[in-house]
């Protein structure tokens, strides 16, 4: 998996604060009515941690990092469902500056065995807020009563508050890491995106695409995920592969200097579960064009190109590109690149064995 370009495909930007949490939290708000003092745009409070179960993040002050502060509990079913996904994001994006911190207000004796049992499925930092001070400063101040609840922080500002299981969460992460996430623009485009959704539900695709174009015109780079969604809607919902390919080719030109957008397009074509009729030629063109916006030795760009080849069934080329990615990777990320390289190597060997002429033939 590319560290740089992967995101939850077809994600739709949502309101900056999403209240629909799904578990009743221990981080509850007192019965006395309180003003919401922590919201999108607020400065991030400090973390008051009783003990770290694994990892340690003293402060949220690195301007080049995106932090996710997530409140959870061992008894919370939705929290358990979110943990593997948070680990996936941690593994993909830690090399680009993502730091995830899971905070529980349960006793250390409860949390530690749970984290140990989860093992590699819970790979990010985990802390215990025994005195509930962090819960008060974050959850209560933001008037959040349910878990899991995540706060996305960049440059000491709250960018987003909501459920990490929400479709928009991944998009917020990738946009934040790219320095793109803008709550004001998100709000500006939301009504039109909803109109597009309604048009799609009615199979009025002509209007839906007009709405998408209106949103993209607000800020093409910020709404590049909508440009990708336009492609998948053309292909999947409207069942028009000709129009989808034409739009995809237009994106190659429109976003020629935007490696993030082209990488997202490549993975939408090659990997999205919704897409069945995959145009791997276009996907490889998009991945290669995305890589032109990085140094030739950039490991994430090389890994993206390798992954698209792997998904297209070109194991030999995938192995070759992933090897270059592994060689160029930072030491902290090399193990992940190596795992992918070993996977591609085995598949390439099997493919070569199948295609080799049999003895005596």
N, C-alpha and C positions, 0 to 999 in steps of 0.2 A: 504494500500500500504506500502510495506517495505521501510523504510527511507534509507536503506543501499544499496539495490541491484537494485532498479528499474532504468532502463535506456531505451532510445529509442532502441528497439530491431532491429537487422539487420543493425545497423548504420555502415557506411564504413568510415574509417579515410580519411580525405581529406587533401589537401595542407594546411599548417599552416595559410596562408593568403588567404581568399576567397573574391574576389572583387565583386562578383555578388550581390550587394545590390539591393533592389527592390523599394525603394522610393527615390525621389529626396529630399535631406535634406536641412534644413536651415543651417546646419553646413557645408557650401560649402567652397571649396578651392578657394583662389584668382586666378585671371586669370594668374598671373605671375607664371611661372613654379618653383616648389620647389622640393628640395630633400626630399625623404621619410626618415624622421629622427626618426620615431617611427615604429618599426617592431617587429616581434616575436623575443624574446631574449632581447629586450630593457628594461630598467628600467621603471616602471610605473610612469607617471607624477603625481603630486599632483592634488587633486580635488579642484577647486575654485568655490564654490557654493554660489549663491546669497541667496537662502532660501531653506529649506527642507519642502516639502509638507507633507511627512510622513516618519518616521524613520530618523535616522541620522548616517552617517558613516564618522567620522572625517578623518580617514586615512586608507590606504590599507596596513598596516604594520604588521598584525598578521601572522606569518609564518605558523600557523596551519590552516589558512583559505584560501579558494578559493573565489576570488571576480569576479563578472561579472559587468562590467561598460557598460551599454547599452544606446545608444543614440536613441531617439524616438521623436515623435510629436503626438499631439492629432488628427491632420488631416490626418495622414499617415495610409492608410488601412492595409498594411502589419504589421505595428507596432501594430495595434489593434488585429490582428490575433496572434501576438507573446505574447501578455500580459498574456492571460490565461495559456499558456505553461510555461512562466517564473514564474508565481505564483505557478504552479504545482511543478516546480523544487524547488522553495523557500520552499514550505511546506514539500517536501520530504527530502531535504538535509540540511536545516538550522541547524538541530541538529548535523550534521556531519561537519559543518564549512562553508557552502555556504552562501555568502552574495551577494545579487543582488541589484544594484542601477540603477534606470532608470533616465536619465537626458534629460530634454527638454530645448530648448533655447527660448521657448515661455513665455509670461508674466505669472506671478503667478495667475492672475485673470482668465486666460484661463486654466491653468493646474489644479489648485485646484478643481474646480467644476467637471472636468473630472474624477479625481482620486476619488472624493467623490461618483460620480455616479457609478464608477466601483466597489466600495466597496470591498468585499472579493475577487473579481476576479483580483484585483491588490494589492497584500498583501505585496509586497517588498518595500524597501525604494525608494522614488521618490524625485528628486531635480530639481530646476530651475537654469539654467545657463544664467541668463539675459544678462550678459556682454559678453557672448560667449567665455570666457577665457578657460574654460574646453574643449569646442569644438575645439578651436584652438590648445590646447596642445595635444589633443587626435586625433580627426577626421582629422584635417588638417595636423597634423604631420605625420599621417599614410596614408595620401592621400586617405581617404575614403570619397566618395561623396554621399552615399546613406544610407538611414535608413530603417528598424532598423539595427543597427550595434553594435555588442557586442565585448568587449575586455575581455578575460579571464586572470586573474592575480593570480599568486601564488608566494609567497616569493619575492614580489616586482618586478617580471619579467612578461612581456607579454608572455603568452603561445599560444595565438590563437587570431585571428582577423577575424570576419566574421559575417554572417547573423545568428541570433539565430533561424531562421526557417530551417537552413540547417541540414540535417540528422546527420552530424558529431558532431554537437554542444553538444548534450546530452552525447555522448561518451567522449568528451573532459572533460566535467564536472565530470563525474564519475571517469575517470582515474586520473584527477587532485586531486580529493578528496582522492583517494587512494594513492596519491603520485606517480602515474605511468606515467602521460602524458609526452611524450618525443617527441618534434617536429622532432628531428633528426631521430628517429626510424620510425615515421610516414612517413617521406619522403622516407626513405629507403625501406619501404614496399609498397609504393603507386603504382609503376609500375606493380608489380606482382599482386596486388589486381585488378588493371584495367584489366590485362590479364585474371584473373579469371572471372571478370564481362563479358568480351567479350566471353569467352568460355561458360558461362551460357547462354548468349543470343543465341548462336549457338547450345545449348543443348549438348555441348561437356563436359559432367559432369566429365568424367575421368580426362581431363586436368584441369578443374576448381578445382577439389579436390587436384590435384598435386600442383597447384599454392597456394591454401590455406595452404597446408602443408609446402611449402617453406617459406611462410610468418610467420607461427607459429614457425617454427624452428629458425627464427631470434631471437625471444624472446617470449617464450610461455606465460609468464605472461602478458607482455605488449599487445600482440596480442590475448589475451583470447577471445575478442569479435569476432575475426575471427574464432576461434574454435567453438564458439556458432553459428556463421553464417554458418559454414560448416554443422552443424547439421540441421539447418532449410532448407538449400539448398538441402540436401539429402532428407529430408522429403517432402518439398513443391515442389521444382522445378524438382528434379529427381524422385519424387514419389516412394521413396524406403524406407519404414518405417523400414525394417529389417536392412539395412545399417545404417540408422539414429540411431536406438536403439543401435546398436553395437558401433557406435562412441560416443554416449552419455554415455554408460557404460565405454568406454575407458577414457572419460573425467573425470569420477568419480575417476579414479585411477591417471590419469595424473595431475589433478588439486586438488588432495586430500588435499593439504595444502593451497589452494587458495579459500577462502570463497567467494570472489567477483566473480570469474569465475563460481563457482558452483551455486551461487545465480542467476547470469545472465542466466545460462542454465535452471534453474528451472522456471524462469519467461518466458523465450522464449517458453518453452513447454506449460506452463499453461495459458499464457496470450497473446502472440503475435497474432495479427489479422491475420497474414499470415498462421498460423498453424491451421488446422481444425481437423486433426487426432491426438488428444492430448494423449500422453502417461503419464497419471497422476501418474502412479506408479514410472516411472523414475523421474518425476518432484519432487515428494515427497522425493525420495532417494537423489536427488541433493540438495534440500532445507535442509534436515536433515544433509547431509554431510557438507554443507556450515556452518551450525550452530556449528559444532564440532570445527571450527576455532575461535570461540568466547567463552566468558564466558557463562555458562548455563543461566544466568540471562540477557544476552544482549537483550535489547528490540527489536532492528531491526531484529536480527536473529529469535527471537520468532515470530515477526510480519510476517516475510517472510514465515515461516512454516505455520502460521495461514492462510495467504493469499492463499497459494497453496492448503491447505485443503478446504478452502472456494470455490475456483475455481473448485475443484474436486467434490464439493457437499457434503463434510463431514463437516456439519455445527457445530455439537457438538464438534468435535475436534478443529475446527477453533475458536470457542468461548472460549474454554479452553486455548488454546495457546495465543490468543489475550488478555485474562484477565491477564495472566502472563506478557505479554509485557507491558500492561498498568500499572501494578503495579511497574514494573522496570523502567519505562520511567522517564526522567528528567522532572521536573515541567513544563518547557517551552514547552515540546512536548506532555505532557500527554493528552491534549484535543484532539489532532489528533488521538492518540491511542484509546481514549475513544469512539470517533465517530465510528471507525471501530468495536470496541467491541460491541457497541450497535447495529450496523447493523448485525453482526454475531449472536448476542443474539436473535434478532427478527426472523431471518431466522431459527435458531436452534429451536425456539419455534414452528414455523410453521411446520417445518419438523417433530418434535416430535408429534404434533397434528395430522398430516396426517397419521403417522404410528401407532398411538394409536388405540387399538381395539374399535370398536363402542359398545355402551351400548346395551346389550341384544344379542350380537353376540357370 
